[in-house]
Amino acid sequence: MNARNALPLAIAALGFGLFAAIWAMRSPASTEPPPEVFDRVVVSAPVQLLLAGGDRFLAANIESIRAVATTSDNPEAAEANASFAIRARRVVAQLNPCHEDNYYQGNALLTWGGAVAEGNDLLKRATECRTWDEIPPFFYGFNLYFFLHDVEGARASLEIAAERATDNAAGFRKFAIMLAAGELKDDSAALDFLQQERAQTSDSKLQGMLDKRIARLQGLITLRAAQQRYEARFGQPLTNPQALIDSGELEAFPNDPLRIGYEFADGRFRLKELKIAGLERP
């Protein structure tokens, strides 16, 4: 082989050697899974309508599926998770306020996940749109009572449910009377609701998210039961939650799996709501 023919081969060998050296010095590839992305872009309703060829029902269905499939309950980014879920479900309601999955799942996941106002907004829209359906006004009325202690608003919403009901009007009206009389054990009723929601879904991810909300509510029930025992034992109202620990009524405060927590206000334990910076609430 003459020098002219050997020169290209030498250049190629040198290039390959340089490439191999650079490859050997690179940082080892990580075997860990990529970090979870918590917040996500939610395209506005008009743009989604355009992308769906003008079919608002199709656009709402697609965004509703995405809201369930891509949302997360990771407590390390509760605010970002909630922000995405709220914005996505709000867009679905703008596209199709009658969407059944949106109000049903939105109430279970948002309302009981610390976003009460946003979950109630979905129910209010569904109540106005689904004029044949007694379930949205029933859920809305229960939430007004449980979270906001608005007995009159709850009774009005339950009356709407009764007027729409085909075979359970008396049940809704009895429920409203129990609210007014203070006879309803709202904790137990709320727990029954979430457990029924859990039993009716076959989606494992949704089941896991509901499990956390059930555990969160059970923690609230534990706190309220301890408060009742304390007040019966000492004959005076509880003013400081730490007294439950000091008196032995509780060994430790329950943990909220969503890490939102509980609060003690006006002499009563309640579920703490999320504070979401930069997100306008209805």
Backbone as CSV, one residue per row, in Angstrom:
resi,resn,N_x,N_y,N_z,CA_x,CA_y,CA_z,C_x,C_y,C_z
1,MET,0.867,-1.183,0.000,0.000,0.000,0.000,0.902,1.232,0.000
2,ASN,0.632,2.185,-0.941,1.471,3.367,-1.006,0.988,4.422,-0.007
3,ALA,1.773,5.460,0.183,1.486,6.485,1.192,0.189,7.211,0.893
4,ARG,-0.131,7.406,-0.430,-1.358,8.137,-0.787,-2.595,7.353,-0.349
5,ASN,-2.583,6.033,-0.544,-3.745,5.222,-0.167,-3.843,5.034,1.352
6,ALA,-2.734,5.108,2.059,-2.742,4.862,3.504,-3.230,6.085,4.284
7,LEU,-3.119,7.280,3.671,-3.477,8.497,4.403,-4.942,8.527,4.833
8,PRO,-5.932,8.216,3.967,-7.337,8.239,4.417,-7.605,7.234,5.523
9,LEU,-6.953,6.054,5.398,-7.157,5.031,6.422,-6.631,5.507,7.779
10,ALA,-5.514,6.183,7.764,-4.926,6.688,9.009,-5.809,7.761,9.629
11,ILE,-6.362,8.640,8.776,-7.261,9.691,9.276,-8.507,9.078,9.894
12,ALA,-9.059,8.045,9.231,-10.257,7.381,9.755,-9.972,6.707,11.091
13,ALA,-8.796,6.054,11.170,-8.441,5.382,12.421,-8.245,6.386,13.543
14,LEU,-7.651,7.531,13.213,-7.458,8.570,14.222,-8.797,9.126,14.701
15,GLY,-9.719,9.346,13.748,-11.044,9.853,14.111,-11.795,8.882,14.989
16,PHE,-11.714,7.577,14.645,-12.394,6.569,15.458,-11.806,6.517,16.870
17,GLY,-10.469,6.647,16.933,-9.827,6.621,18.247,-10.250,7.807,19.103
18,LEU,-10.355,8.982,18.471,-10.770,10.178,19.196,-12.206,10.030,19.692
19,PHE,-13.092,9.481,18.821,-14.486,9.262,19.214,-14.582,8.290,20.387
20,ALA,-13.791,7.209,20.326,-13.811,6.205,21.398,-13.338,6.812,22.719
21,ALA,-12.341,7.698,22.649,-11.824,8.316,23.870,-12.870,9.236,24.494
22,ILE,-13.550,10.015,23.649,-14.588,10.911,24.156,-15.731,10.103,24.765
23,TRP,-16.115,9.021,24.087,-17.193,8.151,24.569,-16.839,7.550,25.929
24,ALA,-15.587,7.161,26.098,-15.163,6.536,27.355,-15.164,7.535,28.504
25,MET,-14.930,8.815,28.204,-14.866,9.823,29.255,-16.225,10.408,29.613
26,ARG,-17.303,10.025,28.890,-18.616,10.619,29.166,-19.128,10.165,30.523
27,SER,-20.062,10.942,31.083,-20.674,10.583,32.362,-21.537,9.342,32.171
28,PRO,-21.500,8.416,33.118,-22.321,7.211,32.980,-23.806,7.556,32.957
29,ALA,-24.517,6.820,32.131,-25.957,7.056,32.013,-26.655,6.677,33.300
30,SER,-27.602,7.514,33.703,-28.349,7.238,34.931,-29.396,6.171,34.672
31,THR,-29.495,5.238,35.609,-30.515,4.185,35.497,-31.781,4.559,36.251
32,GLU,-31.760,5.711,36.924,-32.930,6.133,37.661,-33.985,6.676,36.699
33,PRO,-35.285,6.478,37.034,-36.340,7.004,36.166,-36.319,8.526,36.160
34,PRO,-36.759,9.147,35.081,-36.762,10.611,35.029,-37.691,11.167,36.100
35,PRO,-37.365,12.369,36.599,-38.217,12.955,37.638,-39.628,13.201,37.125
36,GLU,-40.588,13.048,38.008,-41.978,13.247,37.634,-42.244,14.724,37.383
37,VAL,-42.958,15.006,36.288,-43.356,16.368,35.969,-44.713,16.607,36.599
38,PHE,-44.798,17.591,37.492,-46.016,17.777,38.256,-47.001,18.712,37.549
39,ASP,-46.540,19.879,37.172,-47.437,20.827,36.530,-47.416,20.590,35.021
40,ARG,-48.528,20.891,34.381,-48.640,20.653,32.946,-49.396,21.801,32.306
41,VAL,-49.141,21.980,31.024,-49.827,23.030,30.282,-51.279,22.602,30.052
42,VAL,-52.202,23.522,30.249,-53.609,23.298,29.925,-53.992,24.327,28.872
43,VAL,-54.297,23.846,27.684,-54.651,24.721,26.572,-56.054,25.271,26.803
44,SER,-56.265,26.515,26.443,-57.561,27.164,26.673,-58.672,26.457,25.916
45,ALA,-59.905,26.641,26.383,-61.057,25.974,25.770,-61.225,26.334,24.286
46,PRO,-61.096,27.623,23.869,-61.252,27.932,22.436,-60.231,27.218,21.551
47,VAL,-58.985,27.113,22.036,-57.958,26.438,21.242,-58.255,24.941,21.153
48,GLN,-58.663,24.339,22.269,-59.000,22.915,22.240,-60.187,22.656,21.323
49,LEU,-61.145,23.568,21.327,-62.295,23.443,20.435,-61.844,23.467,18.980
50,LEU,-60.892,24.339,18.650,-60.355,24.430,17.299,-59.626,23.142,16.918
51,LEU,-58.811,22.614,17.847,-58.052,21.394,17.582,-58.965,20.179,17.396
52,ALA,-60.147,20.232,18.000,-61.099,19.123,17.889,-62.049,19.317,16.717
53,GLY,-61.731,20.227,15.846,-62.557,20.435,14.661,-63.911,21.032,14.964
54,GLY,-63.993,21.800,16.059,-65.257,22.433,16.405,-66.187,21.567,17.229
55,ASP,-65.761,20.368,17.572,-66.593,19.452,18.363,-66.267,19.634,19.841
56,ARG,-67.094,20.381,20.570,-66.791,20.676,21.971,-66.937,19.448,22.862
57,PHE,-67.781,18.519,22.459,-67.943,17.298,23.258,-66.704,16.411,23.153
58,LEU,-66.157,16.323,21.947,-64.921,15.564,21.756,-63.778,16.224,22.513
59,ALA,-63.675,17.542,22.405,-62.612,18.262,23.109,-62.715,18.053,24.613
60,ALA,-63.931,18.102,25.145,-64.126,17.904,26.587,-63.746,16.485,27.002
61,ASN,-64.103,15.497,26.174,-63.765,14.107,26.491,-62.258,13.896,26.542
62,ILE,-61.552,14.461,25.574,-60.098,14.296,25.516,-59.432,14.921,26.740
63,GLU,-59.847,16.128,27.099,-59.227,16.809,28.242,-59.605,16.125,29.557
64,SER,-60.812,15.582,29.630,-61.219,14.865,30.844,-60.378,13.614,31.048
65,ILE,-60.122,12.882,29.966,-59.274,11.692,30.038,-57.862,12.079,30.459
66,ARG,-57.353,13.167,29.894,-55.997,13.613,30.242,-55.928,14.034,31.707
67,ALA,-56.994,14.622,32.212,-56.998,15.074,33.599,-56.826,13.917,34.564
68,VAL,-57.389,12.759,34.210,-57.251,11.573,35.068,-55.928,10.866,34.803
69,ALA,-55.569,10.727,33.518,-54.410,9.909,33.155,-53.087,10.541,33.552
70,THR,-53.018,11.870,33.559,-51.725,12.511,33.782,-51.619,13.259,35.097
71,THR,-52.690,13.314,35.870,-52.596,14.015,37.156,-51.816,13.167,38.142
72,SER,-51.368,13.793,39.210,-50.544,13.111,40.202,-51.010,13.496,41.596
73,ASP,-50.781,12.586,42.544,-51.099,12.867,43.943,-49.831,12.967,44.770
74,ASN,-48.693,13.171,44.112,-47.438,13.243,44.849,-47.473,14.416,45.827
75,PRO,-47.364,14.146,47.130,-47.477,15.236,48.104,-46.340,16.239,48.050
76,GLU,-45.241,15.893,47.360,-44.116,16.818,47.273,-44.433,18.035,46.404
77,ALA,-45.462,17.922,45.605,-45.828,19.047,44.737,-47.341,19.206,44.724
78,ALA,-47.936,19.253,45.906,-49.390,19.303,46.019,-49.963,20.518,45.304
79,GLU,-49.294,21.663,45.418,-49.824,22.872,44.805,-49.816,22.781,43.283
80,ALA,-48.719,22.273,42.704,-48.637,22.134,41.250,-49.636,21.099,40.738
81,ASN,-49.769,19.995,41.468,-50.734,18.960,41.082,-52.141,19.531,41.068
82,ALA,-52.494,20.221,42.137,-53.838,20.782,42.242,-54.076,21.840,41.175
83,SER,-53.072,22.650,40.909,-53.205,23.689,39.893,-53.530,23.087,38.530
84,PHE,-52.820,22.007,38.168,-53.099,21.351,36.887,-54.505,20.774,36.869
85,ALA,-54.867,20.024,37.899,-56.175,19.369,37.922,-57.308,20.389,37.873
86,ILE,-57.157,21.493,38.604,-58.190,22.521,38.619,-58.343,23.149,37.249
87,ARG,-57.219,23.523,36.628,-57.285,24.192,35.324,-57.842,23.252,34.257
88,ALA,-57.437,21.977,34.291,-57.910,21.014,33.297,-59.414,20.793,33.428
89,ARG,-59.875,20.590,34.651,-61.300,20.315,34.847,-62.149,21.568,34.615
90,ARG,-61.583,22.719,34.864,-62.305,23.960,34.572,-62.510,24.112,33.069
91,VAL,-61.488,23.760,32.278,-61.613,23.824,30.822,-62.664,22.829,30.331
92,VAL,-62.673,21.621,30.899,-63.691,20.632,30.512,-65.086,21.194,30.776
93,ALA,-65.268,21.837,31.933,-66.569,22.406,32.272,-66.953,23.549,31.330
94,GLN,-65.958,24.298,30.852,-66.246,25.361,29.893,-66.678,24.779,28.548
95,LEU,-66.059,23.676,28.170,-66.402,23.030,26.904,-67.741,22.303,26.983
96,ASN,-67.963,21.599,28.094,-69.183,20.828,28.269,-69.522,20.744,29.756
97,PRO,-70.260,21.704,30.285,-70.586,21.687,31.712,-71.419,20.479,32.128
98,CYS,-72.010,19.791,31.157,-72.810,18.598,31.454,-71.957,17.342,31.595
99,HIS,-70.665,17.432,31.359,-69.805,16.244,31.341,-69.891,15.507,32.676
100,GLU,-70.362,14.244,32.615,-70.638,13.503,33.851,-69.368,13.145,34.606
101,ASP,-68.361,12.610,33.915,-67.127,12.224,34.596,-66.452,13.431,35.235
102,ASN,-66.560,14.582,34.570,-65.854,15.759,35.073,-66.408,16.202,36.422
103,TYR,-67.724,16.278,36.542,-68.271,16.720,37.829,-68.167,15.623,38.878
104,TYR,-68.299,14.365,38.464,-68.284,13.256,39.421,-66.882,13.057,39.992
105,GLN,-65.905,12.925,39.096,-64.524,12.740,39.544,-63.960,14.026,40.131
106,GLY,-64.327,15.153,39.544,-63.837,16.427,40.050,-64.272,16.674,41.482
107,ASN,-65.513,16.320,41.794,-65.976,16.487,43.163,-65.199,15.590,44.118
108,ALA,-65.000,14.335,43.730,-64.299,13.394,44.612,-62.843,13.784,44.816
109,LEU,-62.168,14.213,43.738,-60.727,14.454,43.817,-60.378,15.881,44.221
110,LEU,-61.089,16.856,43.698,-60.775,18.241,44.022,-61.348,18.641,45.380
111,THR,-62.661,18.479,45.530,-63.308,18.923,46.764,-62.701,18.250,47.978
112,TRP,-62.513,16.938,47.889,-61.990,16.192,49.040,-60.478,16.160,49.058
113,GLY,-59.861,16.854,48.086,-58.410,16.970,48.056,-57.924,18.360,48.406
114,GLY,-58.799,19.186,48.995,-58.380,20.496,49.463,-58.781,21.665,48.582
115,ALA,-59.463,21.409,47.468,-59.884,22.489,46.566,-61.409,22.539,46.558
116,VAL,-61.971,22.998,47.655,-63.423,22.968,47.842,-64.146,23.885,46.864
117,ALA,-63.704,25.123,46.751,-64.381,26.084,45.881,-64.369,25.615,44.430
118,GLU,-63.253,25.035,44.005,-63.140,24.592,42.612,-64.026,23.368,42.342
119,GLY,-64.066,22.443,43.289,-64.959,21.293,43.124,-66.415,21.711,43.118
120,ASN,-66.767,22.645,43.979,-68.145,23.130,44.027,-68.531,23.872,42.755
121,ASP,-67.567,24.541,42.147,-67.855,25.241,40.895,-68.254,24.252,39.801
122,LEU,-67.580,23.106,39.741,-67.950,22.073,38.765,-69.366,21.577,39.026
123,LEU,-69.698,21.370,40.302,-71.036,20.876,40.654,-72.105,21.914,40.319
124,LYS,-71.809,23.175,40.564,-72.778,24.224,40.262,-73.049,24.300,38.762
125,ARG,-71.984,24.199,37.960,-72.158,24.210,36.501,-72.970,23.000,36.045
126,ALA,-72.662,21.836,36.617,-73.379,20.616,36.241,-74.838,20.680,36.668
127,THR,-75.111,21.272,37.828,-76.492,21.420,38.295,-77.300,22.261,37.323
128,GLU,-76.701,23.325,36.810,-77.395,24.215,35.882,-77.564,23.581,34.507
129,CYS,-76.619,22.727,34.117,-76.657,22.135,32.773,-77.469,20.842,32.731
130,ARG,-77.238,19.969,33.703,-77.903,18.658,33.725,-79.231,18.790,34.488
131,THR,-80.210,19.405,33.830,-81.471,19.732,34.495,-82.308,18.506,34.839
132,TRP,-81.926,17.349,34.345,-82.638,16.112,34.641,-81.974,15.302,35.766
133,ASP,-80.800,15.698,36.193,-79.952,14.888,37.068,-79.997,15.421,38.503
134,GLU,-80.395,14.561,39.453,-80.454,14.979,40.856,-79.114,14.889,41.581
135,ILE,-78.122,14.204,40.998,-76.866,13.966,41.714,-76.033,15.241,41.902
136,PRO,-75.820,16.081,40.869,-75.027,17.298,41.105,-75.587,18.198,42.209
137,PRO,-76.898,18.487,42.235,-77.373,19.331,43.343,-77.293,18.640,44.703
138,PHE,-77.386,17.311,44.721,-77.226,16.602,45.988,-75.794,16.748,46.496
139,PHE,-74.803,16.487,45.634,-73.400,16.650,46.024,-73.122,18.091,46.448
140,TYR,-73.655,19.032,45.675,-73.408,20.450,45.956,-73.998,20.838,47.307
141,GLY,-75.211,20.373,47.568,-75.837,20.665,48.846,-75.073,20.066,50.011
142,PHE,-74.622,18.830,49.846,-73.861,18.204,50.919,-72.569,18.968,51.181
143,ASN,-71.898,19.395,50.124,-70.649,20.140,50.299,-70.871,21.488,50.978
144,LEU,-71.969,22.158,50.625,-72.274,23.431,51.279,-72.426,23.237,52.784
145,TYR,-73.019,22.117,53.164,-73.204,21.859,54.586,-71.900,21.419,55.245
146,PHE,-71.212,20.447,54.638,-70.048,19.843,55.285,-68.876,20.814,55.366
147,PHE,-68.594,21.511,54.274,-67.406,22.375,54.230,-67.688,23.818,54.638
148,LEU,-68.865,24.328,54.259,-69.138,25.752,54.457,-70.164,26.003,55.552
149,HIS,-70.764,24.960,56.096,-71.768,25.089,57.163,-72.921,26.005,56.733
150,ASP,-73.244,25.956,55.448,-74.338,26.759,54.892,-75.589,25.880,54.838
151,VAL,-76.347,25.873,55.933,-77.514,24.988,56.025,-78.599,25.404,55.033
152,GLU,-78.865,26.697,54.938,-79.924,27.151,54.047,-79.577,26.876,52.584
153,GLY,-78.337,27.151,52.211,-77.924,26.856,50.843,-77.996,25.372,50.551
154,ALA,-77.593,24.566,51.516,-77.649,23.111,51.349,-79.088,22.639,51.172
155,ARG,-79.997,23.162,51.991,-81.408,22.758,51.886,-81.995,23.150,50.535
156,ALA,-81.641,24.332,50.030,-82.150,24.768,48.730,-81.657,23.851,47.614
157,SER,-80.389,23.457,47.700,-79.830,22.572,46.683,-80.446,21.175,46.774
158,LEU,-80.687,20.711,47.985,-81.312,19.404,48.164,-82.758,19.404,47.671
159,GLU,-83.429,20.531,47.775,-84.785,20.623,47.246,-84.775,20.499,45.719
160,ILE,-83.754,21.074,45.067,-83.615,20.906,43.616,-83.432,19.430,43.283
161,ALA,-82.592,18.753,44.071,-82.390,17.320,43.864,-83.694,16.558,44.027
162,ALA,-84.480,16.922,45.036,-85.752,16.233,45.277,-86.723,16.449,44.121
163,GLU,-86.757,17.665,43.580,-87.659,17.958,42.466,-87.296,17.173,41.220
164,ARG,-86.019,16.863,41.060,-85.573,16.124,39.872,-85.639,14.610,40.052
165,ALA,-85.653,14.159,41.282,-85.567,12.723,41.558,-86.805,11.997,41.051
166,THR,-86.586,10.816,40.534,-87.699,10.000,40.044,-88.242,9.061,41.107
167,ASP,-87.398,8.640,42.045,-87.874,7.696,43.055,-87.292,7.932,44.439
168,ASN,-86.577,9.057,44.643,-85.953,9.279,45.936,-86.172,10.697,46.448
169,ALA,-87.256,11.324,46.025,-87.516,12.697,46.443,-87.673,12.792,47.955
170,ALA,-88.368,11.827,48.545,-88.581,11.853,49.993,-87.259,11.728,50.740
171,GLY,-86.352,10.936,50.200,-85.043,10.756,50.834,-84.248,12.040,50.861
172,PHE,-84.269,12.793,49.763,-83.543,14.063,49.719,-84.153,15.080,50.687
173,ARG,-85.493,15.104,50.756,-86.146,16.051,51.666,-85.901,15.673,53.122
174,LYS,-85.852,14.389,53.421,-85.534,13.950,54.783,-84.104,14.336,55.137
175,PHE,-83.213,14.208,54.163,-81.819,14.597,54.362,-81.736,16.079,54.717
176,ALA,-82.510,16.911,54.014,-82.504,18.357,54.274,-83.034,18.660,55.667
177,ILE,-84.062,17.938,56.091,-84.613,18.145,57.435,-83.579,17.774,58.493
178,MET,-82.862,16.689,58.284,-81.831,16.265,59.232,-80.718,17.306,59.327
179,LEU,-80.384,17.934,58.182,-79.371,18.997,58.207,-79.839,20.152,59.094
180,ALA,-81.075,20.572,58.882,-81.594,21.710,59.624,-81.682,21.408,61.126
181,ALA,-81.968,20.153,61.445,-82.116,19.766,62.852,-80.787,19.418,63.503
182,GLY,-79.711,19.404,62.720,-78.403,19.048,63.257,-78.287,17.578,63.614
183,GLU,-79.095,16.733,62.966,-79.130,15.317,63.308,-78.238,14.465,62.410
184,LEU,-77.660,15.067,61.378,-76.871,14.286,60.435,-75.449,14.106,60.932
185,LYS,-74.976,12.880,60.917,-73.577,12.609,61.214,-72.800,12.796,59.919
186,ASP,-72.386,14.039,59.688,-71.809,14.376,58.390,-70.508,13.642,58.115
187,ASP,-69.717,13.346,59.145,-68.462,12.628,58.926,-68.726,11.247,58.337
188,SER,-69.658,10.533,58.932,-69.972,9.181,58.468,-70.564,9.211,57.070
189,ALA,-71.442,10.192,56.808,-72.042,10.301,55.481,-70.978,10.586,54.426
190,ALA,-70.033,11.456,54.756,-68.959,11.780,53.818,-68.079,10.565,53.559
191,LEU,-67.768,9.809,54.605,-66.943,8.616,54.448,-67.659,7.578,53.588
192,ASP,-68.953,7.413,53.803,-69.726,6.482,52.979,-69.673,6.884,51.510
193,PHE,-69.779,8.185,51.260,-69.738,8.677,49.883,-68.417,8.318,49.202
194,LEU,-67.305,8.607,49.867,-65.999,8.346,49.272,-65.760,6.843,49.101
195,GLN,-66.204,6.048,50.041,-66.032,4.600,49.932,-66.862,4.038,48.786
196,GLN,-68.038,4.595,48.567,-68.847,4.170,47.425,-68.184,4.560,46.108
197,GLU,-67.623,5.762,46.079,-66.874,6.191,44.893,-65.727,5.222,44.608
198,ARG,-65.019,4.842,45.644,-63.891,3.905,45.526,-64.353,2.550,45.003
199,ALA,-65.481,2.076,45.477,-65.979,0.760,45.082,-66.479,0.743,43.638
200,GLN,-66.904,1.894,43.131,-67.511,1.933,41.810,-66.504,2.105,40.678
201,THR,-65.266,2.455,40.996,-64.280,2.657,39.932,-63.383,1.438,39.766
202,SER,-63.032,1.151,38.529,-62.119,0.041,38.238,-60.734,0.539,37.857
203,ASP,-60.558,1.847,37.817,-59.271,2.448,37.469,-58.363,2.413,38.694
204,SER,-57.246,1.701,38.601,-56.370,1.521,39.764,-55.771,2.843,40.233
205,LYS,-55.453,3.730,39.293,-54.888,5.024,39.682,-55.918,5.855,40.432
206,LEU,-57.133,5.872,39.923,-58.196,6.615,40.581,-58.506,6.013,41.952
207,GLN,-58.444,4.690,42.048,-58.656,4.026,43.336,-57.617,4.489,44.360
208,GLY,-56.355,4.563,43.921,-55.290,5.004,44.824,-55.491,6.430,45.291
209,MET,-55.958,7.299,44.394,-56.189,8.692,44.757,-57.355,8.804,45.736
210,LEU,-58.386,7.995,45.534,-59.514,8.007,46.456,-59.129,7.413,47.806
211,ASP,-58.247,6.415,47.796,-57.775,5.825,49.063,-57.151,6.901,49.954
212,LYS,-56.391,7.807,49.340,-55.751,8.869,50.120,-56.795,9.826,50.701
213,ARG,-57.841,10.100,49.947,-58.877,10.992,50.447,-59.709,10.329,51.545
214,ILE,-59.898,9.023,51.418,-60.581,8.283,52.479,-59.754,8.318,53.761
215,ALA,-58.448,8.071,53.621,-57.567,8.104,54.801,-57.529,9.498,55.405
216,ARG,-57.556,10.517,54.557,-57.551,11.897,55.054,-58.807,12.182,55.882
217,LEU,-59.952,11.744,55.371,-61.204,11.953,56.095,-61.240,11.132,57.383
218,GLN,-60.692,9.923,57.349,-60.632,9.110,58.564,-59.787,9.788,59.634
219,GLY,-58.744,10.503,59.217,-57.952,11.270,60.170,-58.780,12.368,60.828
220,LEU,-59.623,13.030,60.032,-60.496,14.069,60.581,-61.476,13.459,61.579
221,ILE,-62.031,12.299,61.233,-62.965,11.620,62.136,-62.274,11.258,63.446
222,THR,-61.022,10.815,63.366,-60.249,10.489,64.572,-60.093,11.721,65.463
223,LEU,-59.779,12.860,64.853,-59.600,14.096,65.628,-60.906,14.528,66.299
224,ARG,-61.999,14.471,65.549,-63.273,14.909,66.112,-63.753,13.965,67.219
225,ALA,-63.496,12.668,67.058,-63.883,11.708,68.097,-63.072,11.945,69.371
226,ALA,-61.778,12.239,69.208,-60.932,12.525,70.366,-61.387,13.796,71.068
227,GLN,-61.807,14.784,70.291,-62.302,16.023,70.885,-63.567,15.761,71.703
228,GLN,-64.469,14.942,71.178,-65.699,14.623,71.908,-65.394,13.903,73.224
229,ARG,-64.450,12.964,73.188,-64.085,12.247,74.409,-63.478,13.208,75.434
230,TYR,-62.618,14.090,74.949,-61.961,15.051,75.845,-62.993,15.948,76.517
231,GLU,-63.901,16.493,75.742,-64.884,17.424,76.286,-65.852,16.733,77.242
232,ALA,-66.183,15.467,76.950,-67.045,14.715,77.867,-66.308,14.385,79.164
233,ARG,-65.036,14.139,79.047,-64.228,13.761,80.220,-63.960,14.947,81.135
234,PHE,-63.664,16.111,80.566,-63.265,17.263,81.384,-64.378,18.289,81.553
235,GLY,-65.464,18.117,80.829,-66.592,19.020,80.992,-66.353,20.426,80.525
236,GLN,-65.459,20.608,79.580,-65.183,21.935,79.038,-64.760,21.808,77.579
237,PRO,-64.974,22.849,76.786,-64.616,22.773,75.366,-63.103,22.722,75.161
238,LEU,-62.709,22.077,74.103,-61.290,22.014,73.733,-60.883,23.361,73.142
239,THR,-59.789,23.899,73.619,-59.286,25.169,73.091,-57.924,25.032,72.425
240,ASN,-57.209,23.967,72.783,-55.877,23.754,72.233,-55.735,22.279,71.838
241,PRO,-55.543,21.970,70.561,-55.443,20.571,70.140,-54.366,19.776,70.870
242,GLN,-53.309,20.456,71.333,-52.240,19.756,72.041,-52.769,19.070,73.299
243,ALA,-53.870,19.565,73.835,-54.453,18.967,75.036,-54.900,17.525,74.787
244,LEU,-55.201,17.181,73.549,-55.590,15.807,73.234,-54.413,14.857,73.436
245,ILE,-53.233,15.323,73.133,-52.025,14.517,73.343,-51.683,14.472,74.826
246,ASP,-51.694,15.634,75.452,-51.321,15.721,76.871,-52.247,14.914,77.762
247,SER,-53.522,14.831,77.389,-54.498,14.110,78.207,-54.535,12.614,77.905
248,GLY,-53.838,12.201,76.853,-53.828,10.795,76.485,-54.968,10.374,75.587
249,GLU,-55.799,11.319,75.159,-56.891,10.969,74.247,-56.353,10.571,72.876
250,LEU,-55.218,11.109,72.523,-54.538,10.729,71.283,-53.068,10.457,71.595
251,GLU,-52.514,9.426,70.961,-51.080,9.193,71.084,-50.301,10.104,70.143
252,ALA,-50.897,10.380,68.998,-50.266,11.262,68.007,-51.353,11.792,67.089
253,PHE,-51.112,12.940,66.506,-52.067,13.480,65.550,-52.012,12.654,64.263
254,PRO,-53.155,12.404,63.628,-53.158,11.610,62.397,-52.422,12.319,61.264
255,ASN,-51.812,11.528,60.399,-51.115,12.073,59.242,-52.070,12.158,58.052
256,ASP,-52.019,13.254,57.352,-52.784,13.419,56.125,-51.928,12.901,54.971
257,PRO,-52.346,11.844,54.267,-51.527,11.313,53.171,-51.328,12.301,52.032
258,LEU,-52.185,13.318,51.933,-51.999,14.354,50.916,-51.106,15.487,51.406
259,ARG,-50.753,15.441,52.698,-49.891,16.448,53.334,-50.463,17.860,53.264
260,ILE,-51.767,17.975,53.202,-52.415,19.280,53.280,-52.699,19.614,54.731
261,GLY,-53.152,18.611,55.475,-53.302,18.752,56.901,-54.704,19.111,57.355
262,TYR,-54.808,19.299,58.657,-56.062,19.647,59.315,-55.858,20.966,60.055
263,GLU,-56.956,21.604,60.400,-56.859,22.834,61.177,-57.960,22.861,62.230
264,PHE,-57.693,23.598,63.291,-58.638,23.728,64.393,-59.077,25.183,64.450
265,ALA,-60.338,25.428,64.125,-60.843,26.807,64.068,-62.265,26.836,64.599
266,ASP,-62.564,27.872,65.357,-63.897,28.040,65.934,-64.320,26.819,66.745
267,GLY,-63.342,26.230,67.431,-63.637,25.111,68.308,-63.924,23.806,67.606
268,ARG,-63.499,23.667,66.353,-63.832,22.467,65.584,-62.702,22.123,64.621
269,PHE,-62.385,20.831,64.512,-61.403,20.379,63.524,-62.051,20.354,62.140
270,ARG,-61.258,20.678,61.144,-61.745,20.599,59.771,-60.582,20.335,58.834
271,LEU,-60.927,19.945,57.609,-59.912,19.697,56.588,-59.355,21.032,56.111
272,LYS,-58.053,21.135,56.068,-57.425,22.369,55.585,-57.528,22.418,54.059
273,GLU,-57.740,23.606,53.532,-57.810,23.784,52.084,-56.444,24.175,51.543
274,LEU,-56.232,23.859,50.269,-54.999,24.243,49.601,-54.974,25.735,49.330
275,LYS,-53.823,26.327,49.470,-53.611,27.717,49.091,-52.766,27.711,47.825
276,ILE,-53.368,28.078,46.715,-52.708,27.956,45.419,-52.374,29.343,44.897
277,ALA,-51.104,29.676,44.942,-50.665,31.007,44.534,-50.862,31.209,43.032
278,GLY,-51.382,32.369,42.682,-51.498,32.741,41.276,-52.683,32.143,40.556
279,LEU,-53.535,31.379,41.271,-54.683,30.766,40.614,-55.948,31.429,41.146
280,GLU,-56.641,32.112,40.274,-57.852,32.814,40.679,-58.949,31.808,40.995
281,ARG,-59.555,31.961,42.142,-60.632,31.052,42.550,-61.975,31.648,42.151
282,PRO,-62.932,30.764,41.850,-64.244,31.280,41.452,-64.898,32.038,42.587
